Amino acid sequence: MRDLFYKLKYRFGRYAIPNLSLYVTMIFSLGYLMIISPAGAYVYSSWLAFYPREVLHGQIWRIATAIFYPPVAGSGLVWGVISLLIYYNFSSLVERMMGTFEFNVYFFGSILIGEIGSIVSYLMTGINFPYIPIYTHFAIIMAFAIMYPDASVLLMFFLPLKAKWIAVAEAVIYLYNFLTGGIITKISIAAAFIPVIMFFLFVYGGGNGNIIS
């Protein structure tokens, strides 16, 4: 698997987007400004969100525009700015450690897995749920923790915790959500963590640290 990946990198690596974490954060900023207003949220839901039925009926731009949904919790412009800066800090470190091509595959691969899963679910059930890649955005913390397990992170800006314990707590929450959530929640979580598992097992070689010890 690792050899196949690097053959793909040799052939397609020149098409990877450098500084993807910066561009994605800028897109998230636009998305956040959009969804905090009722009119903007309507525009996102009506024309940009990934609904499998609409995509299968020709609205293929939704494959790309789904990523406008930002990894921002809470409300308010100040908190939105802080959340986006935190996301950029984590994602830029992960991108630097992974490499440009690897981070492109990691990010876009996760979203495509979720979108394909959403289409399969729609074809099987007929239920037109939107796929929102929020778990993909948050899974960047898991990737950071695997790379830097002993790095100190200030939880809520004052409580220092090692990154690996935040990742463990995140994994427990997502496992609970996976077991208790609906089909779209299951697809979203699987889409977020399949690339994490595949990358660190087959490409990154298991990482340089132990996330549990």
Buried (B, 14 or more C-beta within 10 A) or exposed (E): EEEEBEEEBEEEBEEBBEEBBBEBBEBBBEBBEBBBEEEBEEBBBEEBBBBBBBBEEEBEEBEEBBBBBBBBEEEEEEEBEBBBEBBBBBBBBBBEBBBBBBBBBBBBBBBBBBBBBBBEBBEEEEEEBBBBBBBBBBBBBBBBBBBBBEBEBEEEEEEEBBBBBBBBEBBEEBEEBBEEBEBBBBBBBBBBBBBBEBBBEBBBEEBEBEBEE
